[in-house]
Amino acid sequence: METSPLLLHKPASWLIYGLVVSVPLVFGAVHPVVLGCYVFVILVCLGGWLLLNSKELFANLSFRQILPVLLIGYLFFQAVPLPLELVDILSPSRAERVHMVNELAGTGQNYVSLSENGTAGMFKALFVLALLFYYYSLKKVITADERSYYVLFYCLMAVGVIEALYGLLQFVNPGIGILWLKVTSGRAAYGTIIYKNQYASLLNMIWPIAVAGAIMFFSGRKGKRRLSEGRKKSKDIFQKVSSTRPQALLLIALSIMIILAVLFSLSRGGILSMLLVGLCLITLMPFSLKSKLLSLLAFILLTGGYASMLGMDTIISRFDTIGASRGARLDLYISSLPMAADHWLTGIGLGSYTLLSPVYLKGFAEHLHNDRVHSEYLELLIELGIPVASLFFCWLAAGMWNLLRRIMALRSQGESQVAKMIMATAAFCGIIGFLAHGLIDFGWRLPANVFFAMTLLALCTASLESLEKTTPGADTSAEVRNSQDLEQ
């Protein structure tokens, strides 16, 4: 990558590194005050930095890039007060509740928001805007300075190691708690995240990056590997291991530790998402089938060995209850559908499900408050309305398909470019796991998780754009890609 003369590049870089390392550490920035501080810093500092370096920021924008801005505008529209007559037309169910309040309480509300919680909706709209600023800032930093690419990698590793180690200690000794909070829901790994499902979702975005780093360091031993050519296979194996860089072995160990933390989070959705991420990595990495299978076997043996030492039976018993949990989730989904039907056009506003769930959810325990649907897609359908949510889902699917297409087109790279290809692939697989986990859990509601998803997206797109600049007119045919796959 060529270095660009960006104004205040260094301060922006260090601010981004600080955000990456610190956002997950205090309950994943879930507290409104903590999140508000991060949003303020991003909007003011990174937003100002983008404006100072906005010469090419708005050049050649496509509809796919403009759509997030339109979505943010819609979130603000949901949150601002509108004339009650207009709300009568756009959201009759919302207007009916306001009319009832006016009648029963003797109030005279003439201006109300489409959102049931306009304040929360406005704050979440600002958060989404901050995420957009963060994404473009990080992408600019990575593109401008090759070293930022590697510093970001080590920042992600630092977060993964801290969270995984803390989580495994919690599993071994539940009395440790979550920071200054006591754990009351049993033996599991949480790290600094309150909900184990959100914790597993976070780690599933980090361990693929650790695996990619290990593969990148392994690729550095090609020169030494030639020394072993012609020797017996048994000796060749020891030669390969002995010539491997210590960083690769360390990253393999860290990858296993992070994966173990996902397993012992006892999050069934997290474990299933982890398997999906692993399958995507095996499928998309630009190596021969033999190398993939051998690496997978070694990884399974090492991970399984350590997991059995900590107690694999705990993980297995967790899946024994999946039938009852599936039935409860299905009941929750079905009971929430009328909420989507009554507000199909404009939705109820982000963060408003918790307010209406007691009204719509019938037959559930009265002492339990269901503040989440446990499916991000269904909850967004309810909160955004069917038209906007459907547009968002289509945009999301089209964006992921575009990334996959670009990755497949660039799989055969020269030795100097393979590191970026590996990192782009790992980041893409991490995003796949994050999106898949959202089908059955609410990991997207943790600010740190969305923040890390945007980090992986910036890492993936910046890497692909760099590869595309050095590989003009890349042949996307399957025959060319397959014939040029790396053999080791």
C-alpha positions in Angstrom: 0.0 0.0 0.0 1.2 3.5 -0.8 1.3 6.0 2.1 -1.1 8.8 1.8 -0.4 12.3 3.2 -3.4 12.3 5.6 -3.7 15.2 8.0 -3.4 14.1 11.7 -2.9 10.5 10.6 -1.0 9.4 13.7 -3.5 10.7 16.3 -6.4 9.1 14.4 -4.6 5.8 14.2 -3.8 5.7 17.9 -7.4 6.7 18.7 -8.7 3.8 16.6 -6.3 1.4 18.3 -7.5 2.6 21.7 -11.1 2.1 20.7 -10.5 -1.4 19.5 -8.8 -2.5 22.7 -11.0 -0.7 25.2 -14.6 -1.0 23.8 -15.1 -4.7 24.9 -13.5 -4.3 28.3 -16.3 -2.7 30.4 -19.3 -5.0 29.7 -18.9 -4.5 26.0 -19.8 -0.7 26.3 -23.4 -1.8 27.0 -24.0 0.9 29.6 -25.5 4.1 28.0 -23.0 6.4 29.7 -20.0 4.4 28.5 -21.4 4.0 25.0 -22.3 7.7 24.9 -18.7 8.6 25.6 -17.5 6.4 22.8 -20.1 7.8 20.4 -19.1 11.4 21.3 -15.4 10.7 20.7 -16.0 9.0 17.4 -18.4 11.6 16.0 -16.3 14.6 17.1 -12.7 13.2 16.6 -13.0 10.7 13.8 -15.8 12.6 12.2 -13.7 15.8 12.2 -10.7 13.9 10.9 -12.7 12.5 8.0 -13.9 16.0 7.1 -10.3 17.1 7.0 -9.4 14.3 4.7 -12.6 14.1 2.7 -11.2 14.8 -0.7 -12.1 11.3 -2.0 -14.6 10.3 0.6 -17.7 11.1 -1.4 -16.3 10.3 -4.8 -18.0 7.6 -6.9 -20.5 6.6 -4.2 -22.9 3.8 -5.2 -26.4 3.1 -4.0 -25.0 0.3 -1.8 -22.8 2.9 0.0 -25.5 5.5 0.3 -28.1 3.1 1.7 -26.6 3.2 5.3 -26.9 7.0 5.3 -30.6 6.6 4.2 -31.1 4.1 7.0 -29.7 6.5 9.6 -32.0 9.2 8.3 -34.9 6.8 8.7 -33.9 6.1 12.3 -34.0 9.8 13.0 -37.3 10.1 11.3 -38.7 7.3 13.6 -37.5 9.2 16.6 -38.6 12.8 15.9 -42.0 14.0 17.0 -44.6 14.1 14.2 -48.2 15.5 14.1 -50.6 12.9 15.5 -52.6 13.1 12.3 -49.7 11.9 10.3 -49.0 9.1 12.8 -52.6 8.1 12.4 -51.9 7.4 8.8 -48.4 5.9 9.1 -48.8 3.8 12.2 -52.5 3.4 13.3 -51.6 1.1 16.2 -49.1 3.6 17.6 -51.7 6.4 17.2 -54.4 4.3 18.9 -52.3 3.9 22.0 -51.6 7.6 22.1 -55.3 8.5 21.8 -56.1 6.1 24.6 -53.4 7.7 26.8 -54.9 11.2 26.0 -58.3 10.0 26.9 -57.5 8.1 30.1 -54.9 10.5 31.5 -56.4 13.7 30.2 -53.3 14.7 28.3 -53.2 16.4 25.0 -50.3 14.9 23.0 -50.5 16.3 19.5 -46.9 15.4 18.5 -45.5 12.0 19.0 -42.7 9.9 17.4 -43.3 6.7 15.4 -40.9 5.1 17.8 -42.3 3.9 21.2 -39.1 5.2 22.7 -37.9 8.2 20.7 -35.0 9.0 23.0 -33.6 5.5 22.7 -34.2 5.6 18.9 -32.3 8.9 18.5 -29.4 7.6 20.6 -29.2 4.4 18.5 -29.3 6.5 15.3 -26.3 8.4 16.6 -24.5 5.2 17.4 -25.1 3.8 13.9 -23.7 7.1 12.5 -20.7 6.8 14.7 -20.1 3.2 13.4 -20.2 4.5 9.8 -17.6 7.2 10.7 -15.5 4.6 12.4 -15.6 2.2 9.4 -14.4 4.9 6.9 -11.8 6.2 9.3 -10.3 2.7 9.9 -10.4 1.9 6.2 -8.5 5.2 5.5 -5.9 4.4 8.1 -5.3 0.9 6.9 -5.0 2.1 3.3 -2.7 4.9 4.1 -0.2 3.0 6.3 0.8 -0.7 5.9 1.9 -0.8 9.6 -1.6 0.0 10.7 -2.7 -3.3 9.2 -0.4 -5.2 11.6 -1.0 -3.0 14.6 -4.7 -3.6 14.3 -4.1 -7.3 14.1 -2.2 -7.3 17.4 -4.9 -5.1 19.0 -7.5 -7.8 18.1 -5.2 -10.5 19.5 -4.9 -8.6 22.7 -8.6 -8.4 23.2 -9.1 -12.0 22.2 -6.5 -13.2 24.7 -7.7 -11.1 27.6 -11.3 -12.1 27.1 -10.6 -15.8 26.5 -8.2 -16.2 29.4 -10.6 -14.4 31.8 -13.5 -16.5 30.5 -11.7 -19.8 31.0 -10.7 -18.7 34.6 -14.4 -18.0 35.2 -15.3 -21.5 34.0 -12.8 -23.1 36.3 -13.7 -20.8 39.2 -17.2 -19.2 38.9 -16.6 -17.2 42.0 -14.4 -14.8 40.0 -17.4 -13.1 38.5 -17.6 -10.5 35.7 -15.4 -7.6 36.7 -17.1 -6.4 39.9 -20.4 -8.3 39.3 -21.1 -11.8 40.8 -22.1 -14.5 38.4 -25.4 -16.1 39.5 -26.4 -18.2 36.4 -24.0 -21.1 36.8 -20.7 -22.2 35.5 -19.7 -20.7 32.1 -17.2 -18.4 30.5 -18.3 -14.7 30.1 -15.2 -12.7 30.0 -16.1 -9.0 30.6 -19.4 -9.5 28.8 -22.6 -10.0 30.8 -24.3 -12.4 28.4 -22.5 -15.6 27.4 -24.1 -15.6 23.9 -22.8 -12.1 23.2 -19.4 -13.1 24.6 -19.2 -16.1 22.2 -20.3 -13.9 19.3 -17.4 -11.5 20.1 -14.8 -14.3 20.2 -16.1 -15.9 17.0 -15.0 -12.7 15.2 -11.5 -12.8 16.8 -10.3 -16.4 16.6 -10.4 -16.5 12.7 -8.0 -13.6 12.7 -5.7 -15.4 15.0 -5.7 -18.5 12.7 -5.1 -16.2 9.7 -2.1 -14.7 11.5 -0.7 -18.2 12.2 -1.0 -19.1 8.6 0.7 -15.9 7.5 3.7 -16.7 9.7 3.8 -20.3 8.5 4.1 -19.0 4.9 7.4 -17.4 6.0 9.2 -20.7 6.2 9.1 -21.6 2.5 12.8 -21.0 2.1 13.7 -23.4 4.9 11.2 -25.9 3.7 13.2 -26.4 0.5 16.0 -27.8 2.6 13.9 -30.8 3.5 13.0 -31.7 -0.1 14.0 -35.3 -1.0 14.1 -36.5 2.6 11.9 -39.1 4.1 8.4 -37.9 5.0 8.8 -38.6 8.7 11.9 -36.4 8.9 10.2 -33.8 6.7 7.4 -33.3 9.3 9.9 -32.6 12.0 11.9 -30.3 9.7 8.7 -28.3 9.0 7.9 -27.9 12.6 11.4 -26.9 13.6 11.6 -24.4 10.8 8.3 -22.8 11.7 8.5 -19.3 13.2 7.7 -19.1 16.9 5.0 -16.5 16.3 3.0 -19.1 14.3 3.1 -21.6 17.1 2.1 -18.9 19.6 -0.8 -17.8 17.4 -2.0 -21.4 17.1 -2.0 -21.7 20.9 -3.9 -18.5 21.2 -6.4 -19.6 18.6 -7.0 -22.8 20.5 -7.5 -20.8 23.8 -10.0 -18.5 22.2 -11.9 -21.4 20.7 -11.9 -23.1 24.1 -13.4 -20.0 25.6 -16.2 -20.1 23.0 -16.9 -23.8 23.8 -17.0 -23.2 27.6 -19.2 -20.1 27.2 -21.8 -22.9 26.8 -23.5 -20.8 24.3 -25.1 -23.3 21.9 -25.6 -20.6 19.2 -22.0 -19.5 19.7 -20.7 -23.1 19.3 -22.8 -23.7 16.2 -21.6 -20.4 14.7 -18.0 -21.3 15.5 -18.4 -24.6 13.5 -19.9 -22.5 10.6 -16.9 -20.1 10.7 -14.5 -23.1 10.7 -16.2 -24.6 7.7 -16.1 -21.3 5.9 -12.4 -21.0 6.7 -11.6 -24.5 5.4 -13.6 -23.9 2.3 -12.3 -20.4 1.3 -8.6 -20.5 2.4 -6.5 -20.6 -0.8 -4.7 -23.9 0.0 -4.9 -27.4 -1.3 -7.5 -29.8 0.0 -4.7 -32.0 1.6 -3.2 -29.1 3.5 -6.7 -28.1 4.7 -7.6 -31.5 6.0 -4.3 -32.1 7.8 -4.5 -28.7 9.4 -8.1 -29.3 10.4 -7.3 -32.7 11.9 -4.4 -31.3 13.9 -6.5 -28.4 15.1 -9.4 -30.7 16.2 -7.0 -33.0 18.1 -5.4 -30.1 20.0 -8.6 -28.4 20.8 -10.4 -31.6 21.7 -7.5 -32.6 24.0 -7.6 -29.4 26.0 -11.4 -29.3 26.1 -11.5 -32.8 27.5 -9.2 -31.7 30.3 -11.6 -28.9 31.3 -14.7 -31.1 31.0 -16.2 -31.9 27.6 -19.3 -33.4 29.4 -20.4 -30.0 30.4 -20.6 -28.9 26.8 -22.4 -32.0 25.7 -25.0 -31.8 28.5 -25.7 -28.2 27.4 -26.9 -29.5 24.1 -29.2 -32.0 25.8 -31.6 -29.2 26.6 -31.7 -27.8 23.1 -35.2 -29.2 22.5 -36.9 -27.4 25.3 -35.0 -24.2 24.5 -36.0 -24.4 20.8 -39.7 -24.8 21.8 -39.5 -21.7 24.0 -37.8 -19.6 21.3 -40.3 -20.7 18.8 -43.2 -19.6 21.1 -41.5 -16.3 21.6 -41.1 -15.8 17.8 -44.7 -16.7 17.1 -46.0 -14.4 19.9 -44.0 -11.5 18.6 -45.3 -11.7 15.0 -48.5 -9.7 15.8 -46.3 -6.8 16.8 -44.7 -6.8 13.4 -48.1 -7.1 11.7 -49.6 -4.2 13.7 -46.6 -1.9 12.8 -45.7 -3.4 9.4 -45.1 -0.1 7.7 -42.9 2.0 10.0 -42.0 -0.3 12.9 -41.9 0.5 16.6 -38.5 2.0 16.7 -35.1 0.7 17.7 -35.0 -0.3 21.4 -38.8 -0.4 21.7 -39.4 -4.1 21.8 -38.9 -4.2 25.5 -41.7 -1.7 26.1 -44.3 -3.5 24.0 -43.4 -7.1 24.8 -45.6 -7.3 28.0 -48.6 -6.2 25.9 -48.2 -8.7 23.1 -46.6 -11.7 24.8 -49.3 -13.9 26.3 -48.9 -17.2 28.1 -45.4 -16.4 29.4 -44.3 -16.4 33.0 -45.4 -13.1 34.6 -42.2 -12.7 36.6 -40.0 -12.9 33.5 -39.6 -9.9 31.2 -38.7 -10.7 27.6 -36.8 -7.7 26.5 -35.4 -9.4 23.4 -36.8 -11.6 20.6 -33.7 -13.8 20.5 -33.5 -13.3 16.8 -32.0 -10.1 15.5 -33.7 -10.4 12.1 -37.2 -10.8 13.6 -36.5 -8.0 16.1 -35.3 -5.6 13.4 -38.3 -6.5 11.3 -40.5 -5.4 14.2 -38.5 -2.3 15.0 -37.8 -1.0 11.5 -41.0 -2.1 9.8 -41.2 -4.7 7.0 -40.3 -2.4 4.0 -37.1 -0.9 5.5 -36.0 -4.1 7.3 -36.4 -6.1 4.1 -34.4 -3.5 2.2 -31.7 -3.7 4.9 -31.6 -7.5 4.8 -31.3 -7.4 1.0 -28.5 -4.8 1.2 -26.7 -7.0 3.8 -27.0 -10.2 1.6 -25.9 -8.3 -1.5 -22.9 -6.9 0.3 -21.8 -10.3 1.6 -22.3 -11.8 -1.8 -20.1 -9.1 -3.3 -17.4 -9.7 -0.8 -17.5 -13.5 -1.5 -17.3 -12.9 -5.2 -14.3 -10.7 -4.9 -12.6 -13.1 -2.6 -13.1 -16.0 -5.0 -11.8 -13.8 -7.9 -8.6 -13.0 -6.0 -7.8 -16.4 -4.5 -4.7 -17.0 -6.7 -2.2 -14.4 -5.6 1.5 -14.1 -5.7 3.5 -15.0 -2.6 3.9 -11.3 -1.6 0.1 -10.7 -1.6 -1.1 -14.0 0.0 -1.1 -12.5 3.5 -3.7 -9.9 2.6 -5.8 -12.6 0.9 -5.7 -14.8 4.0 -6.6 -11.9 6.3 -9.5 -10.8 4.0 -10.8 -14.3 4.0 -10.6 -14.7 7.8 -12.3 -11.3 8.4 -15.1 -12.4 6.0 -15.6 -15.7 7.8 -15.8 -13.8 11.1 -18.5 -11.6 9.8 -20.4 -14.7 8.5 -20.3 -16.1 12.0 -21.6 -12.9 13.5 -24.5 -12.7 11.0 -25.4 -16.3 11.4 -25.4 -16.1 15.2 -28.0 -13.3 14.9 -30.6 -15.8 13.7 -31.0 -17.3 17.1 -29.6 -14.7 19.6 -29.2 -11.0 20.2 -25.4 -10.5 19.9 -25.9 -7.5 17.7 -27.3 -5.6 20.6 -23.9 -5.5 22.3 -22.1 -2.3 21.0 -18.7 -4.0 21.2 -19.9 -6.8 18.8 -21.2 -4.4 16.2 -18.1 -2.4 16.6 -15.9 -5.4 16.0 -18.0 -6.5 13.0 -17.3 -3.1 11.4 -13.6 -3.6 12.2 -13.6 -6.9 10.3 -15.5 -5.3 7.5 -13.0 -2.5 7.1 -10.1 -5.0 7.3 -11.7 -7.2 4.7 -12.6 -4.4 2.2 -9.3 -2.6 2.6 -7.4 -5.8 1.9 -9.5 -6.7 -1.1 -9.1 -3.2 -2.6 -5.4 -3.4 -2.1 -5.3 -6.7 -3.9 -7.5 -5.5 -6.7 -5.2 -2.6 -7.4 -2.2 -5.0 -7.8 -4.3 -7.5 -9.8 -6.1 -5.6 -12.5 -8.5 -7.7 -14.6 -8.3 -10.7 -12.3 -9.7 -13.9 -14.0 -12.7 -15.1 -12.0 -13.0 -18.5 -13.7 -13.0 -21.5 -11.4 -10.5 -23.3 -13.6 -7.9 -20.5 -13.2 -8.5 -20.2 -9.5 -8.2 -24.0 -8.9 -5.1 -24.4 -11.0 -3.3 -21.7 -9.1 -4.2 -22.6 -5.5 -1.3 -22.7 -3.1 -0.2 -26.3 -2.5 1.1 -26.0 1.1 
